[in-house]
Amino acid sequence: MKLLYSPASPYSAKCRMAARHLGIKVDEVKTDTNAEPAELVDNNPLGKIPVLIRDDAPPIYDSVAIMHFLDRESGGKLYPKKDEKRTEAEVMEALCDGITDCLLAIMYERRFRPAEIVHQPWIDKQWSKVVRGLDYLENNLPKTDKKLNGGHFALAALIGYLDLRFAGQWADGRPKLAAWPEKFSRLFPEFEAMKSSA
């Protein structure tokens, strides 16, 4: 299997870390979405990453779909078996992915619009969602002592992206959240090497 990814992409980082944790072998192919290479658009008409390309089977895109595929491939090792615990992990993943969506919306607004038409009220609205989400996480971190699940990897991917693009803007006043990667890294030592990077 082959995973098309970008080093900066938090959604790519989430899937790459989960596959590594589960021991699922995937060839990682760095992909420039702006160039819209044929391998990307032929396997995902949206031209977005990550994309998991399989032999003799349709490709899988969207990080959540990939995560659930990895769970099935591993025999159910990525999400808890009990329904309520699984739902908790899935909601944690949804929250972290949602905060990440807001961060990316801010980045796109700043990066792709000329400075004179950047819409600051839009950025402020997205940042208010980020603040609420991070404050919630500060007080509701997932239990991280034995087994990792999809929610943990989504949180790790989010924090990696915050460190990359919003360093110095999120950790103050959130000591538990800021310290969480150290706890996560005890169970997944590859975090530093695999989190979002420029």
Phi, psi and omega in degrees: 000155184228133178247117174278129187211168170236139182301328182278341187290119178293328179291323174297316181300318180303310183290320179297316180295317181297316179299317179297316180299322183277352182075025179269122185282121173225138173279123182265123183243112179296131189226132178266106182294329180296329180281348181046058180296152183303321182299327178284303186289335176288337182254345172214106183301340178282344180069026183250156176246160000281157174228130177258116181260126182247153175286130174056033177205153181298150178292161178239129176226164194084128187299327181293317178298320178294317180300318180289328173296314179300322178299314180294319179300327184272002183076030175084033183265358185259342178229149181300152181285320183287136187306311185294320178293321178296316179300319177302315181294319180293322178291320176300316178298317180297319179296311182295319176295323180294319176297318179299320176305316180296318178297319179292324177299321177295314181299317181295321179299318182284324189276322190256353176257143172302144186307325185287346178241012172300130186264096184299322177301327177293315178299316180299320180296316179296319182294326178297325176293318178301313182300313179299317180295316180292323177296321177297315180297321179306324183260357184218046180294146178290149174300128185225079181224337182231294186248139177264149178224181183304325177297320177299316182291327175294319179294317179298319180295319177300310182295322176300320180288321175302316179296325182287312190253342185228033181302136179082000185245358189228335191277333182300132181081001179230065186296323181292318179294318180296329182273346186302320181304329178295320178293315179300319183294337176293329178265339180221083186297343183280001186307309184302320183284335188251352180291168182307137179218156183289000000 
